[in-house]
Amino acid sequence: MKKPAPNKWAVLAVLAAGLSMIVLDGTIVGVSLPTIIADLGMDLGDAQWVNSLYSVVLAALLLTAGRLGDRLGRRKLFVIGVVLFVVGSLCAAAAGSSGALIAGRALQGVGGAAVLPSTLSSVNATFRGSDRAAAFGIWGAVISGMAAVGPLLGGWLTSGIDWRWIFLVNLPLGALVLIGTWLFVPETSQTAAVPGVDLPGLLLSAAGFGLLVFALIEGPTLGWWAPRQALRLGSFTWPEGSSPVVALGVTALLLLAAFIWWEARRGAAGRAALLDLDLFRIGTFSWGNTAASAVAVGEFGLLLVLPLFLLNVLGTGTLGAGFILAAMALGAFGSGASARRLSACLGAERVVVLGLVLEVVAVLTLGLSITSHLPIGLLVPLLVVYGLGLGLASAQLTGTVLRDIPTSASGQGSATQSTVRQLGSGLGSAIAGTVLAIGTTVGATASLRDAGTDTGTAGDLAHRLSDSAGGLITGYDARSPLHAALAAGFSTGVQWAVFASAAFLALGLLASLRVAAAARAIRPDGAAGKIQVRGPDDGSATGA
């Protein structure tokens, strides 16, 4: 008896649930960070690692995971990823120190790296025609919506129960996803004709991105040029008299350049490669990935600094901060639901541009408005407008990036675009934290001097304020001049970080305009620009 075809919408529901769990965990932590910092005795560097390491590990393994899913089976890898993610969540929930929490987050990243490309490549293999566009729209809406829901859920769990539940909630969710996978999701894979595993590529990319994020996060602590603190790794101590940050940053860039060279060399030789550089000859793919990475930097930078500002400066409380940040979710879900209809009228590329225009305008206005007395009545509408843009851009960007990728390269294409998003997420937290630290130190030093504090004490308090991620403010009476000066200084740091996020969102907007131009250059019959792409698994040339 012939086995009935799986219900593709049930398949999508299960995959979307697994994706929700991964995306949610990227944003649920931010609003809980002040509580975690106080409970585990963390500093700003630890907090950045908790936020960034998940995304960096996830990104470092995504390309390999995408290839493994194509070869070993996407359903199988999806299940493995969910199990690893749940185990990592349990480890994070049980953490008694910053090191244990960071290790749990790293294991979550490994699991997420298996889940994320499995969901997108399975959608790509399951749906065709107009249904495929709808499925991509739902996939993008899940990303934007769940990313925006994370702060509200995190605030509710942290204030109502305990911060550890932001990780424990993944246990029942993971169990439901595994049951749904067993019931509904079929196995899909592709026969691998290109032999070998690109282990050198994996090591070069992981080391390069890891060192880059390490340099960005530890720069304020270790010192950018002159050393502020010694770097010790086991028995090794960095030589006195110089900061390791510049050397580590340069090494990271060299490793990433070596990674690109290695991938081009393997591709030219017809060997298995993590990154098929031929895909970047497709304009919508290359510019779309540029837009996705820049937008992720801006969006996740905001998700790091806004909760710290709300709790430490405006004193909203954890649940209050969650409700305020939920304004983004309100906008994202509202616009995400209408993005498909707008896409039918305007085209997906124009919807992405419209969304990013809204994001840039909202974030720039927010940056110009930030003070230690920012009215909530102004903040919430700005976040709603930002969420509207987030929903429009995210819901259509995924399908836009992959619209001209041949089916034979779907695993490679989806893993690549997921990788650049996650790298943007990790870099966003690292860059925003770095700008926040520098801006806070500069702003607080000036405001403390204006309040009559001597230069030496002002510099010391400014560094302590930066290291505490703003937590030092709550230790002073709200009516004291020191409290006002510290709040003003931290607000300056937040303002700098918000402007940095706006700059990356503007870069994403410029790249999205190039996506629209590239899409118009490819006529519906494909006659303009018959681009030859080497399929990642069969080595064939496929027209896109």
N, C-alpha and C positions, 0 to 999 in steps of 0.2 A: 504494500500500500504506500502510495507516494506521501511523503511528509508534507503537511501544509506549509505554505510560505509564511514566514514570520510577519507579524503585524509591525510594519515599519514605524508606525507612530508610537507603539509600545516600546520598541527598541529605542527610539529617540527619547522617550520619557525616562527610561533607565539611564541612558548615557548622560542626559541632562542632569539627573540627580547626582550621578558620580562627579560630573563637572562642577555642579553647585558646591559640593563638599570641598573640592580643591580650591575653587575661587574664593569661597567664603573664608577659608582659613588664611588667605592672603591679606584680608582686611579686618577680620574680627579681632585681631590682636591689638591694633593701634589704640582704640579707646580704652583698653585695659592696661596699657603700658604703665601709666602712672602708679596704678595699684600694684602691679608686678614689680616695678622698680623699688617701691617702698618695702614690699614683702620680702624680696630676695636680696635687697641691698645692691641693686644694679646701678651703673652709671649710664651716661648717654651712649657711650661706645657699646656697652652690653645691649642696650635697648635697640640700637641700630642693627646689631647682629641678629637679635631675635626677629626683627622685621625683615632683614635683607637675606640672611643665610638660606631661608626657605626658598626664596625666589632664585638665588644664585645656584644652589644645588639642583633645583628643578630645571633651570635653564641649561646647566652644564650637561645634563643627562638626556635632555629631550630629543636631540638628534639621534643619539644611539637608540633610545627607546622607540622612536618612530620606525627605525629600520628593523628593530627586533620584532615589533608588532606586525610589520608587513611580512616578515619571514616566519616567525613562530606562531602567529595567530593573534589578532587584535583582542579577541575576547579573553584569551588566556592571559595576555599581558595586563589587560584591564583588571582582571581578578587579582593577579599578583600585586598590582599597584594599590588597589583598595585595601588589601590585607596589610601591606607595609605601611600605608598611610594611617590605618587604625592603630597599629602597634606604635608608630611614632607619636600619635596623639596621646596614647596611654602613657608613654614615657614622659612627654612634655607635662601632662597633668600631674604626674607624680614627682616632678622635679623639685629638689630642695635647694638648688643653687642655680646661678645664672649659667654655669657650664653645662649642667644637666639639661636645663631648658633648651639651650642652644643645640645640644646634641639631639634632643627629641625633635626639634624643628628641622634639623638636617635629615633625619630619617623620614619625616613627613615629606621633605622635598624629593627624596628618592621615590617614594610612593607616588607623589604627584606627577613625577616625570614619566611614570609608566601609565598613569591614568589619562593625562591630558591629550597626548597625540593619539591614543587609542580611540578616544571619543570622536575626535574630528575626522580621522581617517575612516572610521566605521560609518560615520554620517556620509562622508564622501562616497563610500562604496555602496551604501544602501539606497540612497536617493538619486533620482534623475529628474531632469526637466524642471518644471515650475515647482514641484515638490522639493527639489534640491535647494532652490533659492529660499523657500519657506523654512526648510530645516536649518540652513545657515543663519537665517534671520533669528530663529529661536535660539540657536547656539550662541549667537552674539548677544541677544537680549539676556540670556542667562548670565553671561559674563558681566555685563554692566549692572544688571539688577542685583545679583548676589553680592557683587563687590560693594554696592551701595548699602545693602542690608546688613553687611558685616558689622559696621559700627553700632547699629541699634541693638542687634542681638548680643554683641559683646558687652555693651553697656548694661543691658538688662540682666545677663547672666552674672556679670561681675558685681553689680550692686545688689541684686536680689538673692544670689546664692553664694558663689565664690568664683574667682577668676579662673580656677582650674577647670570649670565647666565649659569654658570656651574651647577646650580640647576634648573633654569627656563627651560632649554632644556628638562628636564624630563616631562614637562607638555604635549607638543605635542606628544612626544614618548609614554607616558603612554596612551594617548587617542587612538593612533593607535593600541597599544597592546590590549586595551579593545575591540575595534571594531573587530580585528582579532580573539580574543577569542570568541566573540559572534557568529562569522561567521563559525569558523572552529573547535574549540577545544571541544571535547565531555567530558562529565562528567565521571570520573572513581572513584571508591572507593572500600573499602573492608568491609565486615560485621564484626563488632567487637564482638567477643565472650568472650574476657577477659574484665571484668567490671572495672570501676573506672578510675580516673585520677590521675596521679602521681604528685600532687601539691608539696609535700615535696621535691621530686627530683628536680623539677623546681626551687624551692627557694634555695636549697642547691647549685645547680650548678651555678645559676645566682649570688648568693652572693659570692661564692668562686672565680669564674673567675673575677667578678667585683672588689673585694678587691685586687686580685693579680695584675691586670692591674693598679689599683689606686696606689698601693705601688710602682710599677715600674715607673710610670709616675711622681709621686710626690716626689720620693726619692731625686732627685737632689735639689728640692726646699725646702722640709722640713728637709732634712739632713738624711743620711743613719743611722748614729749612734748618733752623737751629733746633737741637734736641730739647724737648721738654721733659721727656721721661725715657728711661732705658727700655729697649726692646729685648726681652728674654724669651727664648724658646728652648725649654729644657735646660741643658747645661751651656747653651750658646747665648752670648750676650753681644749685641751689636756694638762695635767700637765707639768709644766716647768721642765727642767733638763733632759728630755729624748725625743728621736724622736719616733713618732708613727709608722714609716715605718716598722721596724722589727716586731713589734707586729701585724700589719696589714698583713704582708706577712705570718707570721706563722699561723695566724687565717685563711687566705685564703687556705693554704695547708691543714689545719685540716678540713675545710668545704668540700674541694674537696675529701679528704679521706672518710669523712662521706657520701658524695654523692655516691662514688663507693660502700661502704658497704651497703647503703640503696638500691641501684639498685640490688645488688646481693641478698639481702634478699627478695625483692619483686619478683624477678625472680624465686627464689627457691620456693616461695609460690604460683606461678602461677598467680600472679596479674599483672595488667598493669604496665609497667615500661618504663621510658623514654629511658633507655639504655639497650638493650638486650646484656648482657655480653657474652652470648653463641656465638654471632657472632664473637667474638675475638678469638675463638678457630680455626677459619679458617685462615690459615697462610697468604694467599694473602690479606685478609681483614685487619688483625691486622698490618702486616708490611707495607701494602699499606697506611694505615691511619697514621702510624708513619712517613713514607716518606712525605705524603701530608702536615702534620702539620709542619714538619721541613722545608720543601721547602717554604711553605707560610711565615714562620717567616723570612727566608732569602730574599725572593722576595719583601715583603712589607717593610722590613727594608730599602732596597735599594731605593724604591719609596718614602720614607720619606726624606732621606738625600741627594740624588743626585740633586733634584731641588734646595734645599737650597744652595748647593755647586755651582751649575751652575750660579745662580742669584747673590749670595752675594760675591763669590770669583772670578769666571771667568767673571762675568758681562755680561752674554749672553742676558739678557732681558727675559721676560716671553715667548714671542713667539719663540725666539731663543732656549730657554731651551726645549720648547715643540717639536721643530723640531729635536733637538739632541736626546731627549728621544724617538722620533718616530723611531729611528734606531732599538729599541727593537721590535716595531711593525712590521717593515720590516722583521726582522729575524723570528719573531713568525708566521706571516702569511705565509711566504715562507715555513717554515718547517712544520707548521700545515697542510698545504695542502698535503704534501708528507708523513705525518706520517702514514697514513693508508696503503700506498703501502709499506713503510718500515716495518710496522708491519706484513704484509703478508709474507715478506721475512725473517725477523729476529725474529718475535714474539713481542707482545706488551710490555712484560716485559723488553726485551733487548733494545727496543726503548726508554723506560723511562730511563734506565741506561745511554744510549748514550746521551740523552738530558741533564741529570744531570752532566755528565762529562764535557760537553761543558759549562754549567753554572758555575761550580766550577772553571774551568780553566780561564774563562773570568773574573770572579769576583776577584779571587786571583791576576791575572795580573793587574786588575784595582787598587786593594788595594796597590800593590807594586809601582804603577805608580803615585799615587796621590800626587801632590804638588800644591802650589798656582799658578803654571804656567803650569799646565797639558795641553798639546797640544790637541786641539779639533780633530786633525787628528789622534790621537791615541785613544781618547775616543770613537769616533763613531764606528770604526771597532770592538772594544771590546764589545760595546753594541749590535752590529749586531750578533756577535757570541753568546752573552748571549741570545738574542732573539731567535736565532735558537734552542738553547737548551731548552728555555722556551716553544716554540711551540711543540717540540717533546715530552717533558715530560708531559706537561699539557694535550695534546690531547689524550694521551694513559693512563694516570694515573687513570682517573675516571673509565674507563671500566675495568682496571686491578683490582682496589679495589673491584669492584662489580661483577667480573666475576664468582665467586663461591657462590654468595648469592642467595638463593632460591627466587622465585617470591613472595611467601607469605610474605617474610621479606624485600621486595624491598623498601617500604616506610621507615622502620627503618634503613636499610642499607644506603640508599641515604642520609637521614637526618644526620646520624652519620658522614659519610665522608664529607658532607658539613659543619657540625659543626666543625670538626677538622681543616678544611681549614680556616674557618672564625676565629676560635680561634688563629690559627697561624698568620692570618693577623693582628688581634688586638695586639697580643703579639709582632709581628714583629715591628710594629710602636712603641710600648712602649719600647721594648728592644733597638732598634736602637736609639731612642731618648735619652734613659738613657746613653748608651755608648757614644753617640755624646756629651752629656752634660759633662760627666766626662772627656773624651778625650780633648774636647775643653778647659775646665778649666785648665787641666794639660799642654797642649800644648801652650796655650796662655800665661799662667804665665811664662813659660820658655822663649818663644820668646820675650815677652815684657821686661823681665829682660835683655836678650841679647841685646835689643835695647836701654838699658840704663835707663829704667823705674825703679823707686824704688819699693821695695817688696810690700808695702802696696797698692800703686796705681796699680801695675801689677795684684795683686789678685783681686782688685775691678773691674778692666776692664775685666779681664778674666771671672768673674761671670756675668757681664753685657753682655758680648759677648755670653755666653752660654744661658742666659735667653732670649736674643733677637733672638735666632736661627740664628746667623750670621748677622742679620740686622745692628748691630752696625758698621760693616766694611764700609758700604756705607756712613756713616756720616763723614768720614775722607777723605782728599785729597788723590787721588791715588798715588801721588808722595811722600807722607810723610812716615817716618819710622814707625809711629804708624799703618798706613794702612797696610804696609807690614807685621808687626808683628802680627796684628790681623788676617790677611788673612792666615798667616802661622799657627797660633794657631787653627783656625777653620778647616783648611785642616787636621791638626792632628786628630781632633775629627771625621771628616768625614772618615779618613783612618781607625781609630779604628772601626767605625760603619760598614764600608765595610768589614773589616776582620771578624767581628762578623757575618755578613750575610753569608760570605763564609763558616764559621764554621758550620752554620745551614744547608746550602746547601750540605756540605760534609756529615753531618749526614743523610740528606735525601738520598744521594747517597748510603751510606752504607745500609740504610733500603731498598732501591730499589733492591740491590743485594740479600737481603733476600727474597724479593717478588719473584724474578726470581727463586730462589731456591725452594720456597714453591709451585710455579706454576708447576715446573717440578715434584714435589712430588705427584701431583694429576694427575693421568692418565686420558686420555680422557673419558674412560668409568666410571670414578668416583670410581673404585674399591679400590683405595688407599685412605684410610682415609674417611670412610663414616661418616661424621660429622653430628651430630644431632643438629639442630637449632630449638629453640622454636619460631614459628612464632609469631610476635608481636600482631597479631589480632585474631588468631584463636587458639593459644596455642598448635598447633600441632607440632610434630617433623618431620622435613623435611630434607631429605638428601641433602647435598651440595657436 
